[in-house]
Amino acid sequence: MKVLIADKFEQFGIDQLRAAGCEVICDPDLKDNALTRAIRDTECDVLIVRSTRVTEPMIDAGLELKLIIRAGSGFDTIDVKAASDRGVRVCNCPGQNSVAVAELTIGLMIALDRRIVDNTDDLRHGLWNKKKYSKARGLKGRTLGIIGLGRIGYEVAKRAAAFEMRLLYCDVVGRPEAERELRMAKVGFDELLADADFVTVHTPGGDSTKHLIGRVELARMKPTSFIINCARGGVVDESALAAALEANQIAGAALDVYEIEPGAGDVEFKDPIPRAPHVYGTHHIGASTEQAQSAVAEETIRIVKTFMETGRYVNCVNASPMRSAV
């Protein structure tokens, strides 16, 4: 079985796939037309990607392509409809990076409250202003509103509970076990926005959540509140967010994801939102810990091996889970 890896991937994962009998072609720099050609020329059975976008022309080029694996949880960078139309299954690795994203979310929340980035920047420029930075409100007793209580949202809630925060969430389904365990309350979307001191978003991307947080939603938030997005770019309307920050409608924001992100490292990033007032930004690194990437690699190997040995699909997003391939 031929496996094409078009993204960074753990070396132990490559070694294990080869040990299992796979012919592995790994080129983390493959993108756009180059990836289309590689899919065609390698005649790969399996394509593994992380953040690389997989388009309809790429899927069309894969005459032998049977399986696309997103080495991560979200799969909005893959044209799932085009894959389904051509009988190609798409699988992902849900839950493997939940802790990593939750840790970053908590880190950004603390950074916003204590203005850690601004503190550091002033010190690097030789400025000492203790009075300016001695006005943090603290997290204990503050209200955290979690939009989307899936695996990541739940891990955020567990950690916020240790800070003795009041926890609210909204989701399309209820989580009574989490409510009892963490003393959370399920509330309506508008109520969460109006009540929370911190709003953190943990929803999937795609059309159903595009600009879920826009001008109207930001206007419902308190002027002392913060918003954090470590989910998907586009869930928060960046233009509306910039306007709200300029008008002091909210106190600040922290973003790990953006509506338009570069396809490679060490390039110019022209999105204006990180330069808006009171914004802290990171480089879409929520899942980028050694622990998370090792767990994702192990799950990816399990998906490939299961497909090879049984013809079944694990974590399939465009067919019933574990559906037979033969």
N, C-alpha and C positions, 0 to 999 in steps of 0.2 A: 504494500500500500504506500502510495506517495503522499507525503505531507509537506505542504509549503507553509513556512512560518514567515509572515510579512510584518514582523514587529519584534521588539526586544522580547526575549524569552529566556528563562533560567537554563543554564548549561546542563544542570542535572536532568532537566526535563527533556532536552534534546537527546542526551545520552540514553535515557530510559526508553524513549520512543524508538531509537535505533536498536537498542537491545531487544525490543519487542518485535523487531523485524520490519520496521518502517524505513523507507527511504526518505530521509529528511533533507529538505532544501531550506536553508534559513538565510534570509536577507532582510534585516530590519529596516533597510532604507527603501524598500519597494513601496511606491505610491503611484496613484493615478495611472497614466498610460503604461508605465514600466510594470506595474503590478498586473495590469490587464494582459500584457505580453507574457509575463512570467506564468500566470495561470494557464494560458493557452499552451505555452511551449513546454512546461513541465508535465502537463497532463495530470495534474495533481488530483487525488481523490478527496483530500482534506485540506482546507485552508484555515490557518490559525492567525487571528489578529487580536490586537489590543485596542488601540485608538485609531488605527488605520481605517479609513472609510472604504466600504465595499459596495460598489455601485452595480446597476443593472448591466452595463457593458462588461464589467468584470465577470459577472455571473454567466453572461452569455458566452464568454470566452472559455469557460470551464466545461468542455465537452465531457470530461470524466468526473467533474466535481460532484460530490455527493453530500458533503458535510462542511459547513462553515462553523468554526468555534470562536466565539468571542471570549477571550481569556480575561474575563471580568464579568460584571453583572449586567450593566445596561447594554442594549443592543440597537440603539437608535442610529448608530453609524452604519448599520447594515441594512440594505434594501431587502427586508424580509419578504415583502410581497413578490418581488422579482424572483427571489429564491424559491418561494412556494410555487409560483407559476411554472418553474422549471424542475420541480421535484427535488430541490436541494433543501436539506434540513439545516436549520440554524440552532445551535446549542450555546448555552452560556454557563457561567460559573457563579451562580448566585450565592451571596452570603460569605464568600471567602475573604472579601476585603472590608467587611462591615466594621470590624473593630478599628481598622486603620482610618477609615473615613470618620468614624465617631471620635477618635482621638484628635484628629485635626479640627473637627467642629468645636470640641471643647476648648482646644488651644486657641482658636480664633475668638471664641466667646470671652475667654479670660483676657486675651490681648486687647479686645475692644474695650472692656471694662477698665483695664489698668493702663490703656494707651501705651502698650509696651513698645510698639514700633516707633511712635513719636518720641518716647523717652530715649530710645537707643539712637535715633537720628540726631537729636539735639546733643547728646553726649559726644557723638562722633564729630560734630561740628564745634566742639569745645564749649557748649552752653550748659549751664547748670540752672535749673528752674524747678526746684522741689515744690514750691508753692503751686505752680501751674499743674503739676501732676499728682497732687495730693487730694484729689476730689472724686476718686472712684467710689461708686455706690456699693460694690461688693456683690457677690452672687447669692449668698445665703438669704433665703426668703424671697428672692426675685422669681418672677414667673417666666418659665420657658415654654414657648408654644412650638410644638413639633408638628409640621405639616407632612403627613405620611409616616405612619408607624409600621413600616416594614422592618427588615432585619437591621438596617442602619439606624433608623429612627429609634428602635428599641434599645440598641447599644448606646446611643446618645442619652436616652432617658435614664438608663442604669447609672451612667457616670454622673449625670446631673443630679440624680437623687443623692449621690454621695456628698454633693455640695449643699444639700438640704434646700434645694430649689423646689418651688411649686410647679407641678408639671401638668400641662394641658396638651391635648393632641386632637387633631381632626384627621379623619380618614374615611374612605368609602365603606370600610367595615370596622366593627368594634373589636377591641382587644381586651375582653374582661379579665383575662389572666394577668396581663400587664397592669391593668388598672388596680387590681388587688395587690399585686406584688410591689408596685412602685407608688401606689397611692396617686395614680393619675386620674384625670377627668377628661372624658371625651366631650368636646364642645363643637359648636358650629364654626365654620370658617371665619365669618365676620366677628364672632365673639372672641376667637383666638387672637385675631389681629388687633383688636381693640384692647385686649387685656394683657397681652404678653409684654415683658420687658425685652426679651430676646425671641425672635422668630427664626427658626431654622427649617430649611426646606429639604425634604428627603423623598421626593417623588420621582417616578420615571420621567424621561424626556419624551419628545414627540409632540404631535399635533394636539393631543388631549390636554397637555399641561403647558403649552406654549404661552408665555406671558401670563401665567397663573397669578403672578404678583405684578400688577401694573399700577397705573396712576391712581385708580379708585381704591385699590387695596392698600397702597402705601399711605393714602390720605386717612385711612381708618386707624393707622398705628399711632401710638403715643409719640410726642416729640422727643421723649427721652429713650425711645426704644431703638434696638439694633436688629438688622436682618442679616442672616448668614445663608449663603448658598454653596453647598458642597455637593449638589445633586447633578444638575445638567444645565449647561448654558442655554438660555432662552426661557427657562422657567420664570426667571425674573426679567422683566422688561428693563434693559439697561438705560434706555433714554429716560424712562419714567423715574428710575432710581436716581439718576444724576440730577434730574429736576427737583426731586424731593429733597435731596441732600443740599442742593444749592439754596432751597427755600427753608432749610432747617425744619422740615416736616418730621424727620426722624434724626436720631443722633449719629448714626453711622452704619456701615455695612462691611461685611467681609465676604470675599468671593474667592472660590477656588476654580470656578468654571465660568466660561464667557460665551457670548452668543457666537462670536467668530474667533476661533483659535487657530494659530499657525499649525501647519502640518509637520513641522520639524523643530529641532532645538536650535538654540543660539541664533535666532533670527529677530528682526525688528517686530515688535508687537505694537500695532497702531491703534488698538481699541482704546478709546479715550476714558473708559470707565475707571481704570485704576488710578487715573489722575484726578478724578472727581474728589471734592472735599470729603474727608472722614471715611475714606475707603481703604481697607487693608486687602491686599491681594496676594494669592499664591498661584503657583504655576500648574494647576490641575494635578496636584500631587496627592490627592486624598487617599488613593489606593497604593501609593508608592512607598511602602515599607517592605523590608526584607521578609518579614513574617507574612504579609499579605500576598506578595508575589510568589513566595514558595507555595502557599496554600492554593493559589490560582493555578500554578503549574501542575501541582499534584492532581487537582480536579480535571484539568485539561487532559492529562495523561489517562486518567480514568475514563474519560469520555471516549478518547481514541481507542483504548484497549477494548472497552465494551463493544464499540462498533465493530472492531476487527474480529473479535471472538464470537459475538452473538448476532451481529447485524442489527443491534438495537441502539436507540438514541437516548442519551441521558440529558436531562434538563432541556429538552427540545421545546423551542418557543413557537414553532409553527406546525406542530403536530402533537398528538398525545404523548406524554412522557413515556420513554422506553418502548416506543412503537417500533415494530420490526422493520428492517430495511429491505427484507426479502419477501 
